[in-house]
Amino acid sequence: MTKFDFEDGNGPVPAHKHPKGGGWVADTAYVGPDAWVYDNAKVFGNAWVTGYTRVAGDAQVFGNARVFDNARVFDNARVSSEDIFIEMNGKRYKLVEVA
């Protein structure tokens, strides 16, 4: 069993390199067959990445986040449902729902 430390305080956990792009995916997370996780990107926790989503660079999708359709998560972006913020290039942006 391969393990990887996502540096989230949980230590090394069962994980694998994603076949489309080679980024790290925790075995507890889900990445759909049409999604890509590239380079140093990481998907962990209970996160789901589906559709034609691309996660690349040093981006992270984690917690209970859901990223789908044709979303692009790049560079140093961090997407988590737990803090309801996205971090990009050292800045935090609050997510808001628009009805």
PyRosetta script that sets phi, psi and omega in degrees:
from pyrosetta import init, pose_from_sequence

init()
pose = pose_from_sequence("MTKFDFEDGNGPVPAHKHPKGGGWVADTAYVGPDAWVYDNAKVFGNAWVTGYTRVAGDAQVFGNARVFDNARVFDNARVSSEDIFIEMNGKRYKLVEVA")
pose.set_psi(1, 129.3)
pose.set_omega(1, 177.5)
pose.set_phi(2, -86.0)
pose.set_psi(2, 138.2)
pose.set_omega(2, 176.5)
pose.set_phi(3, -125.1)
pose.set_psi(3, 153.5)
pose.set_omega(3, 179.5)
pose.set_phi(4, -143.8)
pose.set_psi(4, 142.0)
pose.set_omega(4, 177.4)
pose.set_phi(5, -96.3)
pose.set_psi(5, 111.2)
pose.set_omega(5, 179.9)
pose.set_phi(6, -82.4)
pose.set_psi(6, 3.7)
pose.set_omega(6, 178.4)
pose.set_phi(7, 56.9)
pose.set_psi(7, 40.7)
pose.set_omega(7, 178.4)
pose.set_phi(8, -111.0)
pose.set_psi(8, 13.0)
pose.set_omega(8, -179.9)
pose.set_phi(9, 91.5)
pose.set_psi(9, -3.7)
pose.set_omega(9, -179.0)
pose.set_phi(10, -97.4)
pose.set_psi(10, -1.0)
pose.set_omega(10, -178.1)
pose.set_phi(11, 69.2)
pose.set_psi(11, -169.7)
pose.set_omega(11, 179.0)
pose.set_phi(12, -65.1)
pose.set_psi(12, 132.2)
pose.set_omega(12, 179.1)
pose.set_phi(13, -128.1)
pose.set_psi(13, 157.6)
pose.set_omega(13, 176.8)
pose.set_phi(14, -55.9)
pose.set_psi(14, 130.0)
pose.set_omega(14, -176.1)
pose.set_phi(15, -157.1)
pose.set_psi(15, 171.4)
pose.set_omega(15, 179.4)
pose.set_phi(16, -150.0)
pose.set_psi(16, 159.2)
pose.set_omega(16, 173.0)
pose.set_phi(17, -80.3)
pose.set_psi(17, 134.0)
pose.set_omega(17, -178.3)
pose.set_phi(18, -72.2)
pose.set_psi(18, 134.8)
pose.set_omega(18, -177.7)
pose.set_phi(19, -64.7)
pose.set_psi(19, -22.9)
pose.set_omega(19, 177.4)
pose.set_phi(20, -105.9)
pose.set_psi(20, 85.2)
pose.set_omega(20, 174.5)
pose.set_phi(21, 118.7)
pose.set_psi(21, -25.3)
pose.set_omega(21, 175.3)
pose.set_phi(22, 83.1)
pose.set_psi(22, 8.2)
pose.set_omega(22, 175.8)
pose.set_phi(23, -75.3)
pose.set_psi(23, 167.2)
pose.set_omega(23, -177.4)
pose.set_phi(24, -87.0)
pose.set_psi(24, 137.4)
pose.set_omega(24, 177.4)
pose.set_phi(25, -132.7)
pose.set_psi(25, 124.6)
pose.set_omega(25, 175.1)
pose.set_phi(26, -68.7)
pose.set_psi(26, 147.5)
pose.set_omega(26, 179.2)
pose.set_phi(27, -65.9)
pose.set_psi(27, -16.4)
pose.set_omega(27, 177.5)
pose.set_phi(28, -83.4)
pose.set_psi(28, -15.1)
pose.set_omega(28, -179.6)
pose.set_phi(29, -93.5)
pose.set_psi(29, 166.2)
pose.set_omega(29, 178.5)
pose.set_phi(30, -126.3)
pose.set_psi(30, 128.9)
pose.set_omega(30, 172.4)
pose.set_phi(31, -123.7)
pose.set_psi(31, 120.0)
pose.set_omega(31, -176.7)
pose.set_phi(32, -67.3)
pose.set_psi(32, 165.6)
pose.set_omega(32, -175.2)
pose.set_phi(33, -66.5)
pose.set_psi(33, -20.2)
pose.set_omega(33, -179.5)
pose.set_phi(34, -98.0)
pose.set_psi(34, -5.1)
pose.set_omega(34, -178.3)
pose.set_phi(35, -88.8)
pose.set_psi(35, 158.9)
pose.set_omega(35, 178.6)
pose.set_phi(36, -125.5)
pose.set_psi(36, 140.0)
pose.set_omega(36, 173.3)
pose.set_phi(37, -127.3)
pose.set_psi(37, 107.1)
pose.set_omega(37, -171.9)
pose.set_phi(38, -96.9)
pose.set_psi(38, 162.4)
pose.set_omega(38, 162.2)
pose.set_phi(39, 50.9)
pose.set_psi(39, -122.1)
pose.set_omega(39, -179.4)
pose.set_phi(40, -95.4)
pose.set_psi(40, 9.3)
pose.set_omega(40, -178.9)
pose.set_phi(41, -65.6)
pose.set_psi(41, 153.4)
pose.set_omega(41, -176.6)
pose.set_phi(42, -137.2)
pose.set_psi(42, 138.4)
pose.set_omega(42, 173.3)
pose.set_phi(43, -126.3)
pose.set_psi(43, 121.9)
pose.set_omega(43, -175.8)
pose.set_phi(44, -151.9)
pose.set_psi(44, -177.6)
pose.set_omega(44, -172.3)
pose.set_phi(45, 71.3)
pose.set_psi(45, -137.4)
pose.set_omega(45, 178.1)
pose.set_phi(46, -106.2)
pose.set_psi(46, 23.9)
pose.set_omega(46, -176.3)
pose.set_phi(47, -66.5)
pose.set_psi(47, 150.5)
pose.set_omega(47, 174.8)
pose.set_phi(48, -122.9)
pose.set_psi(48, 132.8)
pose.set_omega(48, 175.2)
pose.set_phi(49, -126.2)
pose.set_psi(49, 115.4)
pose.set_omega(49, -174.6)
pose.set_phi(50, -134.3)
pose.set_psi(50, 177.9)
pose.set_omega(50, -178.9)
pose.set_phi(51, 70.1)
pose.set_psi(51, -148.0)
pose.set_omega(51, -178.9)
pose.set_phi(52, -98.4)
pose.set_psi(52, 34.9)
pose.set_omega(52, -179.6)
pose.set_phi(53, -66.2)
pose.set_psi(53, 146.5)
pose.set_omega(53, 175.3)
pose.set_phi(54, -124.2)
pose.set_psi(54, 127.0)
pose.set_omega(54, 175.5)
pose.set_phi(55, -119.1)
pose.set_psi(55, 121.8)
pose.set_omega(55, -171.7)
pose.set_phi(56, -144.4)
pose.set_psi(56, 172.9)
pose.set_omega(56, -179.3)
pose.set_phi(57, 69.7)
pose.set_psi(57, -132.2)
pose.set_omega(57, 177.0)
pose.set_phi(58, -104.6)
pose.set_psi(58, 22.8)
pose.set_omega(58, -177.2)
pose.set_phi(59, -66.4)
pose.set_psi(59, 152.4)
pose.set_omega(59, 177.8)
pose.set_phi(60, -132.8)
pose.set_psi(60, 135.6)
pose.set_omega(60, 171.7)
pose.set_phi(61, -122.6)
pose.set_psi(61, 123.4)
pose.set_omega(61, -172.1)
pose.set_phi(62, -154.3)
pose.set_psi(62, -175.1)
pose.set_omega(62, -175.9)
pose.set_phi(63, 67.1)
pose.set_psi(63, -133.8)
pose.set_omega(63, 177.6)
pose.set_phi(64, -106.2)
pose.set_psi(64, 24.7)
pose.set_omega(64, -177.5)
pose.set_phi(65, -62.7)
pose.set_psi(65, 147.9)
pose.set_omega(65, 175.0)
pose.set_phi(66, -126.1)
pose.set_psi(66, 116.9)
pose.set_omega(66, 179.8)
pose.set_phi(67, -121.5)
pose.set_psi(67, 127.5)
pose.set_omega(67, -170.3)
pose.set_phi(68, -151.1)
pose.set_psi(68, -176.5)
pose.set_omega(68, -176.5)
pose.set_phi(69, 62.2)
pose.set_psi(69, -123.3)
pose.set_omega(69, -178.1)
pose.set_phi(70, -110.9)
pose.set_psi(70, 33.0)
pose.set_omega(70, -177.3)
pose.set_phi(71, -63.7)
pose.set_psi(71, 150.2)
pose.set_omega(71, 175.9)
pose.set_phi(72, -126.4)
pose.set_psi(72, 121.6)
pose.set_omega(72, 178.1)
pose.set_phi(73, -120.6)
pose.set_psi(73, 107.6)
pose.set_omega(73, -170.3)
pose.set_phi(74, -125.1)
pose.set_psi(74, 174.7)
pose.set_omega(74, 173.8)
pose.set_phi(75, 57.0)
pose.set_psi(75, -123.9)
pose.set_omega(75, -177.7)
pose.set_phi(76, -104.7)
pose.set_psi(76, 22.2)
pose.set_omega(76, -178.5)
pose.set_phi(77, -64.8)
pose.set_psi(77, 143.1)
pose.set_omega(77, 175.8)
pose.set_phi(78, -127.0)
pose.set_psi(78, 123.5)
pose.set_omega(78, -178.7)
pose.set_phi(79, -119.4)
pose.set_psi(79, 120.1)
pose.set_omega(79, -179.9)
pose.set_phi(80, -144.5)
pose.set_psi(80, 137.2)
pose.set_omega(80, 177.5)
pose.set_phi(81, -76.9)
pose.set_psi(81, -14.5)
pose.set_omega(81, -173.2)
pose.set_phi(82, -76.5)
pose.set_psi(82, -31.5)
pose.set_omega(82, -179.9)
pose.set_phi(83, -110.8)
pose.set_psi(83, -2.7)
pose.set_omega(83, 177.4)
pose.set_phi(84, 54.0)
pose.set_psi(84, 35.7)
pose.set_omega(84, 176.9)
pose.set_phi(85, -131.8)
pose.set_psi(85, 154.4)
pose.set_omega(85, 168.3)
pose.set_phi(86, -115.8)
pose.set_psi(86, 133.4)
pose.set_omega(86, 176.4)
pose.set_phi(87, -106.9)
pose.set_psi(87, 128.6)
pose.set_omega(87, 176.7)
pose.set_phi(88, -138.5)
pose.set_psi(88, 127.8)
pose.set_omega(88, 177.0)
pose.set_phi(89, 49.5)
pose.set_psi(89, 43.4)
pose.set_omega(89, 176.5)
pose.set_phi(90, 80.1)
pose.set_psi(90, 2.8)
pose.set_omega(90, 179.4)
pose.set_phi(91, -114.1)
pose.set_psi(91, 144.8)
pose.set_omega(91, 178.2)
pose.set_phi(92, -104.1)
pose.set_psi(92, 135.2)
pose.set_omega(92, 178.3)
pose.set_phi(93, -122.4)
pose.set_psi(93, 124.6)
pose.set_omega(93, -179.0)
pose.set_phi(94, -78.3)
pose.set_psi(94, 132.3)
pose.set_omega(94, 175.4)
pose.set_phi(95, -81.0)
pose.set_psi(95, 136.1)
pose.set_omega(95, 176.8)
pose.set_phi(96, -129.1)
pose.set_psi(96, 149.7)
pose.set_omega(96, 178.3)
pose.set_phi(97, -94.2)
pose.set_psi(97, 131.1)
pose.set_omega(97, 177.8)
pose.set_phi(98, -113.8)
pose.set_psi(98, 120.2)
pose.set_omega(98, -177.3)
pose.set_phi(99, -91.0)
pose.dump_pdb("model.pdb")
